[in-house]
Amino acid sequence: MARFAIRDFHRNGHIDDRTRQDLVLGHGLTPGRVILSACQLVLQLESGSETRQMGFLPDREDLRAALLGDVGAARAVMGGEGFDLGEVLALLCAEIEERGMTVSQVDRLLEEAETVSLHVLDAEDPLVPVERGRVTGPWDAGEEGGAGTELLDLGGIRIPVPSLADDIRMEAGADGTPVAVTVVHGSTALQLQAFRRSEDRNWTSVRSALRTGIEASGGEAREWAGPAGVELRVLLPVARSSARMGVRMLGCDGPGWLLRGIISGEGAAPDSQDTWAYDLFLNAVVSPAVGEGRGGLIVLRAPGH
């Protein structure tokens, strides 16, 4: 049905009443849901940038933000009376035409969109289609997902072996025990920390607390659907300057643990499409059996110790 909707729009230049009736999200794999996933996929092919200038997008900032990954906007748009999947279909058709996509390319796009849509429907939160532990990490030490990757053992966290050009920095708590590791890759850094998970220490509650604290201190924080699930895209005030520093805060709940990551530097810029930090985060392995430090932190150790 999604293919028919695209074909009819290209042929007629508008959406007829029959097609519009089919463009609903519903509770299953509806044509509307596939169209929405296809539109998100095709936009991400060109840019993951939240600041991308696209003159052919509908003149609605909320829909623009929702399609590019703003979770708050997506929840508001999808739950609002003004949400019109006809606008999304028009945008998708404009992208197909602009790219000169062939029939077979459109078919492959829609097949991938159907797969994404099924993942969304299976997820606990339809805005977080992450299948941690099945097809992606971060992995638990008892899972087989990270078995094919050469890992650097840092105690509570194992990470893919960095390149010789990367810099590894261990960070200690008040008692001198390592509790965080930062890997610097060019002009981008990723800090990782692992915690024991509890009712009030999971990524949903921690993310909410972080956002509240950031906004209380004069910063900005938006929930964003990123490669590792829902993240916070943050702008922090810089002392004695009108500038703001961008960081991205990642998080993922595993069996009995929470892995947090903070991306800074060029990889956290609003227009960055660099995937290095995300790849490292998603391929990390958490070993919760290692000792626990203050605040539920899972302790680490320096390489080679």
VODREN-973297 format. One line per 10 residues: number of its first residue (from 1); their letters; for each residue x, y, z of C-alpha. Coordinates in nm, 2 decimals. Example, Ala and Ser with C-alpha at 12.3 -4.5 7.8 and 13.67 -1.06 7.14 Angstrom:
<recs>
1) as) 1.23:-0.45:0.78 | 1.37:-0.11:0.71 .
</recs>
This chain:
<recs>
1) marfairdfh) 0.00:0.00:0.00 | 0.29:0.24:0.07 | 0.42:0.18:-0.29 | 0.07:0.26:-0.43 | 0.06:0.58:-0.23 | 0.39:0.70:-0.37 | 0.30:0.60:-0.72 | -0.04:0.78:-0.70 | 0.12:1.09:-0.56 | 0.38:1.10:-0.84 .
11) rnghiddrtr) 0.11:1.04:-1.10 | -0.15:1.29:-0.97 | 0.06:1.55:-0.79 | -0.17:1.53:-0.49 | -0.31:1.30:-0.23 | -0.66:1.17:-0.31 | -0.92:1.09:-0.04 | -0.87:0.71:-0.06 | -0.49:0.74:-0.01 | -0.53:0.99:0.28 .
21) qdlvlghglt) -0.76:0.74:0.46 | -0.48:0.48:0.44 | -0.22:0.72:0.58 | -0.26:0.65:0.95 | -0.01:0.52:1.21 | -0.25:0.28:1.37 | -0.13:-0.01:1.59 | 0.03:-0.23:1.32 | 0.24:-0.22:1.01 | 0.02:0.04:0.83 .
31) pgrvilsacq) 0.11:0.22:0.51 | 0.13:0.54:0.71 | 0.39:0.40:0.95 | 0.60:0.27:0.66 | 0.59:0.60:0.48 | 0.70:0.78:0.80 | 0.99:0.54:0.85 | 1.09:0.57:0.49 | 1.09:0.95:0.51 | 1.31:0.94:0.82 .
41) lvlqlesgse) 1.55:0.69:0.65 | 1.59:0.89:0.34 | 1.66:1.21:0.53 | 1.92:1.04:0.74 | 2.09:0.91:0.42 | 2.18:1.27:0.34 | 2.24:1.42:0.68 | 2.20:1.34:1.05 | 2.21:1.72:1.11 | 1.94:1.89:1.31 .
51) trqmgflpdr) 2.04:2.22:1.15 | 2.01:2.10:0.79 | 1.84:2.36:0.56 | 1.58:2.19:0.35 | 1.36:2.43:0.16 | 1.11:2.16:0.05 | 1.02:2.05:0.40 | 0.67:2.15:0.51 | 0.66:2.49:0.68 | 0.62:2.34:1.03 .
61) edlraallgd) 0.91:2.35:1.27 | 0.76:2.08:1.49 | 0.73:1.83:1.20 | 1.08:1.93:1.07 | 1.23:1.86:1.41 | 1.03:1.54:1.46 | 1.15:1.39:1.13 | 1.51:1.48:1.20 | 1.51:1.31:1.55 | 1.38:1.55:1.81 .
71) vgaaravmgg) 1.20:1.31:2.05 | 1.00:1.58:2.23 | 0.88:1.72:1.89 | 0.80:1.37:1.77 | 0.59:1.29:2.07 | 0.40:1.62:2.04 | 0.35:1.59:1.66 | 0.24:1.23:1.66 | 0.00:1.28:1.94 | -0.14:1.61:1.81 .
81) egfdlgevla) -0.45:1.67:1.60 | -0.25:1.86:1.34 | -0.02:1.57:1.24 | -0.08:1.50:0.87 | 0.10:1.20:0.72 | 0.01:1.35:0.38 | 0.28:1.61:0.44 | 0.53:1.33:0.51 | 0.43:1.15:0.19 | 0.48:1.47:-0.01 .
91) llcaeieerg) 0.82:1.52:0.15 | 0.92:1.16:0.07 | 0.81:1.19:-0.29 | 1.01:1.52:-0.32 | 1.32:1.34:-0.19 | 1.27:1.04:-0.43 | 1.24:1.28:-0.72 | 1.53:1.50:-0.62 | 1.76:1.19:-0.59 | 1.64:1.03:-0.91 .
101) mtvsqvdrll) 1.57:0.71:-0.73 | 1.48:0.41:-0.95 | 1.18:0.18:-0.88 | 1.41:-0.08:-0.74 | 1.58:0.17:-0.51 | 1.24:0.28:-0.38 | 1.14:-0.08:-0.33 | 1.46:-0.14:-0.12 | 1.39:0.18:0.08 | 1.04:0.06:0.16 .
111) eeaetvslhv) 1.16:-0.29:0.26 | 1.41:-0.13:0.50 | 1.13:0.10:0.63 | 0.91:-0.20:0.70 | 1.19:-0.36:0.90 | 1.24:-0.04:1.10 | 0.87:0.00:1.16 | 0.85:-0.36:1.30 | 1.13:-0.28:1.54 | 0.95:0.04:1.65 .
121) ldaedplvpv) 0.63:-0.16:1.71 | 0.82:-0.42:1.91 | 1.00:-0.17:2.13 | 0.87:-0.07:2.47 | 0.89:0.29:2.36 | 0.80:0.34:1.99 | 1.05:0.63:1.97 | 1.34:0.41:2.09 | 1.38:0.12:1.83 | 1.70:-0.01:1.99 .
131) ergrvtgpwd) 1.74:-0.39:2.03 | 2.02:-0.40:2.28 | 2.14:-0.75:2.35 | 1.99:-0.89:2.03 | 2.13:-0.70:1.73 | 2.33:-0.42:1.89 | 2.52:-0.34:2.21 | 2.63:-0.21:2.45 | 2.68:-0.58:2.55 | 2.67:-0.75:2.88 .
141) ageeggagte) 2.98:-0.97:2.96 | 2.75:-1.27:2.96 | 2.63:-1.21:2.61 | 2.79:-1.33:2.29 | 2.74:-1.01:2.08 | 3.08:-0.86:2.15 | 3.26:-1.19:2.09 | 3.40:-1.11:1.75 | 3.56:-0.78:1.85 | 3.91:-0.74:2.00 .
151) lldlggirip) 3.85:-0.57:2.33 | 4.06:-0.37:2.58 | 3.99:-0.49:2.93 | 3.93:-0.20:3.17 | 3.77:-0.40:3.45 | 3.40:-0.30:3.46 | 3.40:-0.19:3.10 | 3.57:-0.34:2.79 | 3.60:-0.13:2.48 | 3.71:-0.21:2.12 .
161) vpsladdirm) 4.09:-0.17:2.11 | 4.16:0.19:2.01 | 4.39:0.29:1.73 | 4.75:0.39:1.82 | 4.66:0.75:1.75 | 4.38:0.75:2.01 | 4.44:0.86:2.37 | 4.30:0.67:2.67 | 4.25:0.86:3.00 | 4.14:0.69:3.32 .
171) eagadgtpva) 3.96:0.91:3.57 | 3.96:0.83:3.94 | 3.70:0.89:4.22 | 3.78:1.05:4.56 | 3.94:0.73:4.68 | 4.17:0.70:4.38 | 3.98:0.41:4.22 | 3.93:0.45:3.84 | 3.56:0.50:3.77 | 3.56:0.65:3.42 .
181) vtvvhgstal) 3.75:0.62:3.10 | 3.78:0.88:2.82 | 3.89:0.79:2.48 | 4.01:1.08:2.26 | 4.00:1.03:1.88 | 4.12:1.33:1.69 | 3.90:1.62:1.80 | 3.63:1.41:1.95 | 3.62:1.25:2.30 | 3.39:0.99:2.45 .
191) qlqafrrsed) 3.37:0.94:2.83 | 3.22:0.61:2.96 | 3.10:0.52:3.30 | 2.90:0.21:3.42 | 2.66:0.20:3.71 | 2.46:-0.06:3.90 | 2.11:-0.02:3.78 | 1.82:0.04:4.03 | 1.47:0.17:4.02 | 1.59:0.53:4.04 .
201) rnwtsvrsal) 1.91:0.47:3.84 | 1.81:0.39:3.49 | 1.85:0.58:3.17 | 1.50:0.73:3.17 | 1.52:0.87:3.53 | 1.89:0.97:3.50 | 1.82:1.15:3.17 | 1.53:1.34:3.32 | 1.75:1.44:3.62 | 2.03:1.55:3.39 .
211) rtgieasgge) 1.80:1.76:3.18 | 1.65:1.93:3.48 | 1.99:2.01:3.62 | 2.13:2.14:3.29 | 1.83:2.37:3.23 | 1.85:2.50:3.59 | 2.21:2.60:3.53 | 2.12:2.80:3.22 | 2.19:2.53:2.96 | 1.97:2.37:2.70 .
221) arewagpagv) 1.89:2.00:2.67 | 1.68:1.82:2.41 | 1.60:1.45:2.38 | 1.71:1.32:2.05 | 1.66:0.99:1.87 | 2.02:0.90:1.80 | 2.21:0.59:1.68 | 2.23:0.47:2.04 | 1.87:0.54:2.13 | 1.74:0.85:2.31 .
231) elrvllpvar) 2.02:1.08:2.40 | 2.04:1.44:2.53 | 2.18:1.70:2.29 | 2.31:1.97:2.52 | 2.43:2.32:2.50 | 2.62:2.43:2.81 | 2.71:2.79:2.90 | 3.08:2.88:2.89 | 3.22:3.09:3.17 | 3.29:3.46:3.08 .
241) ssarmgvrml) 3.16:3.40:2.72 | 2.84:3.42:2.53 | 2.94:3.09:2.35 | 2.79:2.76:2.43 | 2.96:2.42:2.43 | 2.78:2.13:2.27 | 2.79:1.78:2.42 | 2.58:1.47:2.36 | 2.49:1.24:2.65 | 2.42:0.88:2.58 .
251) gcdgpgwllr) 2.28:0.61:2.80 | 2.17:0.25:2.78 | 2.02:0.01:3.03 | 2.15:-0.35:3.04 | 2.09:-0.65:3.27 | 2.16:-0.49:3.61 | 2.36:-0.20:3.48 | 2.35:0.14:3.32 | 2.62:0.26:3.07 | 2.65:0.63:3.03 .
261) giisgegaap) 2.86:0.81:2.76 | 2.94:1.18:2.71 | 3.05:1.29:2.36 | 3.24:1.62:2.34 | 3.44:1.81:2.08 | 3.38:1.80:1.71 | 3.16:1.49:1.73 | 2.91:1.67:1.95 | 2.87:1.97:1.72 | 2.51:2.02:1.60 .
271) dsqdtwaydl) 2.60:1.94:1.24 | 2.83:1.64:1.31 | 2.76:1.31:1.14 | 3.07:1.14:1.29 | 2.98:0.79:1.41 | 3.31:0.71:1.58 | 3.18:0.78:1.94 | 2.85:0.59:1.88 | 3.04:0.29:1.74 | 3.26:0.28:2.04 .
281) flnavvspav) 2.96:0.31:2.28 | 2.76:0.04:2.10 | 3.05:-0.20:2.10 | 3.14:-0.16:2.46 | 3.10:-0.46:2.70 | 2.99:-0.41:3.06 | 3.11:-0.65:3.33 | 2.88:-0.59:3.63 | 3.05:-0.86:3.84 | 3.35:-0.62:3.90 .
291) gegrgglivl) 3.34:-0.43:4.23 | 3.11:-0.14:4.30 | 3.22:0.21:4.41 | 3.04:0.51:4.55 | 2.71:0.61:4.39 | 2.67:0.27:4.23 | 2.96:0.32:4.00 | 3.11:-0.01:3.86 | 3.49:0.03:3.92 | 3.74:0.02:3.64 .
301) rapgh) 4.11:-0.05:3.61 | 4.39:0.09:3.40 | 4.49:-0.11:3.09 | 4.73:-0.39:3.17 | 4.66:-0.39:3.55 .
</recs>
